Amino acid sequence: MNIYFLTAGILCFILGLVHSFLGEYLIFRSKRSKGKLVPTIVDKELKERHLRILWATWHLASFFGWCIGLFLIKLALYQNKLDTEFIDCVILSITCTMFGSSFLVLIGTKAKHPGWIVLLIIAILLIIGN
């Protein structure tokens, strides 16, 4: 078992959970009418359709993180049974995605959002594990 891939996969799940829960609590809670799942309360600069897609995209990022996490956990458990060239390609793709995401969050939030650190740790774990 590849402990680095396993740890990176678990971090993907945790990051996705924290991302969704904190986003709902800190950002979307005040924009939701009572009893509604999708937020619809907007101010003058944001249209309702834009708020809806922001909400969907917010949770889409979490969902993608969970899918990548599941994939990494499967790779960690079955690495010896899979084609090495295929694994290298997949890990390189995920590593580049995590580095790029880390960089975007870092510069986009001026390093004030801690998500960039977790994304960077995941990328580093994948490099070490491969």
NUDO-339312 format. One record per residue: x, y, z of N, C-alpha, C, O, CB in turn. Coordinates in steps of 0.001 Angstrom, whole numbers, padded with zeros to 6 digits, always signed. Glycine has a CB too. Layout:
N
XYZXYZXYZXYZXYZ...
# end
This chain:
130
+000850-001187+000000+000000+000000+000000+000889+001241+000000+001912+001305+000682-000964+000003+001230+000462+002217-000786+001202+003473-000880+000592+004466+000115-000473+005030-000133+001169+004046-002346+001265+004669+001219+000753+005529+002291+000638+006988+001847-000218+007720+002345+001658+005432+003516+001491+007412+000918+001439+008800+000433+000171+009052-000385-000499+010070-000211+002686+009119-000417-000146+008118-001276-001378+008242-002056-002600+008156-001147-003571+008891-001329-001445+007151-003141-002547+007263-000177-003664+007114+000762-003880+008408+001548-005011+008877+001679-003406+005936+001731-002811+008973+002060-002908+010226+002815-003431+011361+001931-004279+012146+002357-001535+010605+003404-002922+011444+000701-003382+012476-000232-004869+012299-000524-005606+013283-000583-002566+012429-001546-005319+011061-000707-006728+010795-000966-007614+011191+000205-008679+011778+000015-006928+009336-001285-007175+010873+001401-007939+011241+002603-007993+012763+002739-009034+013320+003087-007307+010604+003879-006872+013434+002466-006859+014904+002516-007827+015508+001494-008450+016534+001768-005436+015432+002264-007957+014886+000328-008926+015355-000673-010350+015293-000114-011135+016225-000293-008824+014510-001969-010674+014194+000560-012007+014063+001158-012229+015101+002249-013273+015751+002291-012200+012656+001731-011258+015255+003121-011388+016219+004222-011511+017638+003682-012359+018409+004131-010181+016120+005178-010667+017975+002722-010724+019311+002127-012090+019575+001495-012642+020665+001645-009617+019475+001076-012634+018589+000795-013950+018744+000184-015049+018938+001215-015943+019763+001026-014265+017544-000672-014986+018183+002301-015986+018336+003367-015912+019717+004010-016927+020395+004169-015794+017254+004436-014716+020117+004371-014535+021427+005003-014965+022536+004039-015618+023498+004441-013055+021628+005437-014600+022394+002784-014954+023378+001768-016470+023542+001660-016971+024667+001660-014371+022973+000415-017200+022436+001569-018653+022522+001435-019325+023055+002692-020182+023935+002614-019219+021166+001098-018945+022531+003838-019587+022965+005079-019291+024434+005402-020200+025193+005740-019131+022084+006233-018036+024824+005299-017711+026221+005596-018297+027174+004560-018721+028277+004903-016201+026405+005666-018323+026761+003309-018939+027592+002282-020416+027819+002554-020917+028935+002423-018758+026960+000917-021109+026751+002933-022526+026882+003263-022723+027799+004464-023627+028635+004479-023140+025505+003543-021876+027634+005459-022026+028408+006694-021601+029869+006519-022324+030778+006926-021212+027766+007809-020438+030093+005922-019879+031434+005862-020372+032263+004669-020439+033489+004756-018390+031342+005816-020715+031610+003568-021047+032357+002362-022527+032265+001999-023183+033288+001801-020213+031860+001210-023047+031062+001914-024374+030878+001325-025528+030899+002331-026679+031059+001925-024404+029588+000585-025262+030747+003599-026324+030724+004611-027168+031993+004575-028395+031927+004642-025722+030546+006002-026527+033120+004472-027254+034393+004491-027932+034692+003156-028694+035654+003056-026307+035528+004847-027675+033907+002163-028238+034133+000830-029363+033151+000502-029814+033079-000641-027144+034027-000220-029806+032407+001491-030808+031367+001269-032106+031730+001975-032095+032120+003142-030294+029999+001760-033225+031602+001268-034537+031764+001884-034830+030543+002746-034346+029448+002458-035644+031961+000808-035601+030721+003777-035913+029622+004685-036563+028457+003927-037522+028639+003178-036839+030109+005815-036021+027275+004142-036561+026079+003521-036050+025803+002116-036453+024810+001510-038024+026176+003484-035185+026640+001583-034658+026458+000221-033265+025828+000278-032467+026134+001164-034607+027818-000537-032993+024957-000669-031677+024338-000765-030691+025263-001481-029563+025457-001026-031772+022992-001498-031127+025823-002594-030263+026676-003403-030458+028132-002974-031594+028594-002872-030567+026499-004925-029368+028859-002720-029501+030266-002326-030039+031121-003476-029669+030931-004634-028146+030816-001854-030917+032064-003133-031539+032923-004150-031581+034397-003752-032009+035231-004549-032943+032445-004431-031152+034731-002551-031188+036123-002098-029950+036841-002611-028825+036495-002249-031273+036210-000544-030163+037846-003460-029044+038543-004091-029068+040023-003747-030083+040560-003304-029079+038355-005611-027927+040670-003962-027883+042121-003831-027901+042724-005235-028073+041999-006214-026614+042585-003029-027731+044002-005340-027896+044670-006632-026820+044322-007658-027069+044456-008856-027910+046147-006425-025630+043879-007235-024571+043562-008185-024586+042129-008692-023897+041816-009663-023262+043835-007564-025343+041269-008070-025333+039853-008422-026747+039393-008748-027674+039602-007965-024737+039007-007277-026903+038774-009890-028208+038253-010282-028412+036875-009661-027450+036189-009315-028337+038183-011825-029665+036485-009526-029969+035188-008921-029343+034040-009693-028816+033108-009084-031470+034989-008837-029386+034083-011010-028802+032987-011798-027296+032883-011579-026737+031788-011634-029097+033187-013290-026638+034008-011333-025206+033978-011056-024923+033373-009680-023980+032601-009510-024620+035392-011142-025748+033733-008713-025594+033153-007378-025810+031647-007417-025086+030897-006762-026574+033802-006391-026793+031208-008173-027074+029771-008275-025893+029004-008877-025545+027923-008401-028331+029538-009121-025281+029561-009919-024151+028858-010528-022915+028926-009635-022116+027990-009617-023835+029449-011906-022753+030012-008903-021654+030073-007928-021815+028988-006865-020848+028325-006487-021597+031466-007260-023044+028817-006391-023314+027787-005389-023034+026394-005951-022397+025568-005298-024770+027880-004904-023520+026143-007175-023300+024830-007798-021813+024579-008033-021318+023480-007780-024069+024730-009131-021112+025580-008510-019684+025440-008771-018902+025240-007479-017930+024486-007442-019158+026663-009516-019327+025912-006435-018688+025746-005121-018715+024271-004706-017697+023709-004302-019400+026625-004048-019875+023667-004810-020008+022274-004390-019448+021306-005429-019070+020184-005092-021467+021950-004119-019394+021731-006680-018771+020920-007714-017291+020711-007413-016757+019620-007611-018949+021574-009087-016640+021754-006940-015229+021632-006554-015051+020585-005455-014111+019792-005496-014681+022993-006081-015948+020585-004483-015886+019584-003413-016108+018179-003972-015400+017237-003617-016935+019893-002323-017095+018058-004846-017400+016753-005439-016210+016229-006244-015859+015054-006137-018647+016851-006340-015590+017092-007046-014404+016684-007798-013290+016243-006846-012595+015261-007109-013912+017837-008699-013125+016965-005753-012112+016588-004764-012370+015210-004180-011437+014433-003975-012062+017613-003647-013639+014904-003909-013981+013574-003381-013701+012484-004414-013219+011405-004068-015463+013527-002956-014000+012764-005668-013743+011778-006719-012248+011532-006894-011814+010390-007044-014354+012240-008043-011471+012601-006875-010015+012452-006958-009505+011701-005729-008630+010843-005840-009320+013840-007076-010054+012025-004561-009659+011333-003337-009934+009841-003403-009091+009037-003004-010378+011928-002154-011099+009465-003901-011436+008044-004049-010468+007366-005004-010006+006253-004749-012884+007875-004551-010168+008037-006093-009243+007487-007066-007860+007276-006445-007232+006242-006672-009146+008408-008284-007390+008237-005674-006075+008116-005034-006050+006988-004002-005053+006278-003878-005690+009437-004366-007138+006829-003271-007205+005738-002290-007176+004387-002995-006495+003463-002548-008479+005859-001423-007911+004273-004090-007885+003022-004873-006482+002759-005410-006000+001627-005365-008900+003085-006046-005828+003799-005916-004455+003634-006392-003516+003211-005267-002622+002390-005468-003957+004929-007024-003728+003777-004088-002889+003425-002944-003027+001945-002597-002047+001285-002250-003253+004286-001729-004234+001439-002694-004489+000054-002302-004109-000961-003375-003713-002082-003056-005936-000111-001956-004230-000572-004651-004026-001527-005746-002908-001136-006690-002894-001579-007839-005291-001680-006525-001978-000324-006242-000915+000184-007094-000115-000928-007762+000251-000802-008931+000007+001057-006291+000157-001997-007057+000987-003080-007595+000275-003893-008664+000919-004634-009407+001423-003997-006480-001042-003766-008755-001808-004538-009725-002122-003760-010991-002749-004293-011906-003084-005008-009103-001692-002506-011054-002032-001647-012188-000796-001351-013024+000335-001471-012552-002671-000336-011703-001029-000966-014257+000032-000615-015189+000774+000639-014699+000159+001674-014439-000547-000389-016607+002078+000530-014580+002895+001625-014055+002807+002874-014919+002739+003984-014391+004341+001187-013940+002806+002717-016215+002726+003870-017119+001397+004612-016948+001358+005842-016981+002893+003417-018582+000320+003860-016766-000996+004464-016548-001020+005230-015221-001501+006362-015159-002102+003379-016563-000499+004606-014168-000463+005253-012856+000359+006536-012920-000054+007566-012387+000118+004298-011793+001514+006480-013564+002358+007671-013680+001627+008818-014372+001729+009970-013950+003636+007337-014443+000891+008499-015433+000140+009520-016161-000947+010128-015281-001110+011348-015241-000481+008924-017431-001681+009286-014586-002768+009763-013728-002217+010606-012572-002740+011681-012278-003584+008569-013178-001178+010120-011931-000595+010851-010803-000009+012182-011264-000144+013188-010567+000492+010004-010116+000631+012202-012414+001151+013461-012943+000010+014451-013203+000131+015637-012897+001949+013209-014241-001080+013966-013760-002237+014830-014028-002812+015404-012741-003100+016598-012658-003322+014052-014778-002977+014548-011741-003538+015002-010467-002564+015938-009757-002976+016929-009154-003877+013798-009564-001278+015624-009828-000262+016478-009202-000269+017870-009818-000237+018868-009098+001132+015849-009341-000310+017944-011133-000363+019255-011809-001642+020003-011444-001622+021219-011255-000275+019081-013346-002745+019281-011346-004018+019889-010951-003922+020469-009549-004388+021583-009308-005155+018858-011019-003331+019738-008631-003216+020207-007251-002248+021385-007132-002523+022341-006407-002759+019066-006346-001112+021322-007845-000185+022459-007832-000852+023706-008424-000769+024794-007855+001103+022116-008619-001513+023533-009570-002193+024659-010201-003291+025230-009329-003437+026448-009225-002767+024241-011524-004060+024361-008706-005132+024806-007814-004574+025531-006607-005111+026555-006184-005980+023622-007363-003504+025002-006056-002851+025646-004919-002395+027053-005288-002599+028004-004533-001655+024807-004437-001781+027170-006449-001295+028473-006905-002447+029460-007114-002350+030622-006721-000499+028315-008206-003538+028994-007734-004691+029867-007965-005294+030368-006662-005620+031547-006532-005750+029136-008771-005440+029466-005702-006007+029868-004410-005036+030796-003679-005460+031761-003044-006325+028624-003537-003757+030511-003767-002736+031354-003135-002801+032785-003658-002898+033730-002875-001337+030772-003377-002748+032947-004983-002738+034305-005527-004127+034947-005504-004253+036160-005337-002202+034290-006950-005168+034123-005675-006526+034660-005694-006990+035199-004356-007827+036100-004299-007472+033609-006147-006448+034650-003279-006857+035084-001935-005733+035815-001200-005862+036132-000018-007310+033880-001111-004642+036078-001898-003457+036697-001285-002998+035896-000065-002615+036457+000962-003758+038161-000877-003048+034571-000207-002605+033606+000815-003446+033640+002086-003010+033144+003124-001163+033868+001174-004639+034215+002022-005484+034291+003220-006406+033097+003378-006993+032907+004444-006307+035545+003187-006545+032283+002330-007387+031082+002403-006472+029879+002571-005615+029642+001719-008293+030929+001124-006630+029110+003653-005696+028010+003930-005804+026826+002981-004990+025906+003056-005907+027527+005313-006780+026828+002101-006942+025718+001169-005722+025507+000288-005442+024375-000106-008148+025947+000307-004991+026566-000029-003819+026430-000891-002757+025544-000244-002023+024836-000933-003231+027806-001210-002684+025590+001073-001685+024780+001783-002021+023296+001660-001139+022476+001404-001608+025190+003276-003289+022954+001842-003704+021548+001748-003515+021041+000321-003044+019921+000122-005185+021381+002188-003872+021845-000664-003677+021447-002059-002191+021231-002364-001831+020297-003081-004265+022511-003006-001347+022083-001827+000094+021934-002012+000617+020672-001327+001452+019963-001888+000825+023163-001474+000137+020394-000136+000550+019172+000581+000144+017930-000209+000916+016976-000309-000079+019128+002004-001057+017940-000768-001509+016802-001579-000566+016599-002764-000150+015475-003042-002966+017023-002077-000230+017680-003460+000677+017579-004609+002040+017030-004192+002604+016182-004883+000848+018951-005277+002560+017501-003088+003863+017042-002602+003810+015559-002217+004738+014808-002515+004315+017892-001393+002735+015142-001561+002581+013733-001213+002562+012847-002465+003114+011747-002464+001296+013527-000403+001928+013334-003522+001882+012559-004762+003252+012434-005412+003588+011395-005980+000912+013192-005737+004037+013500-005324+005408+013440-005870+006233+012448-005058+006938+011614-005626+006085+014854-005856+006149+012535-003744+006921+011632-002887+006485+010180-003100+007317+009274-003163+006758+012027-001403+005179+009974-003209+004649+008615-003345+004897+007972-004678+004835+006749-004800+003208+008621-003096+005178+008777-005688+005372+008220-007011+006854+007975-007252+007235+007502-008323+004792+009151-008086
# end
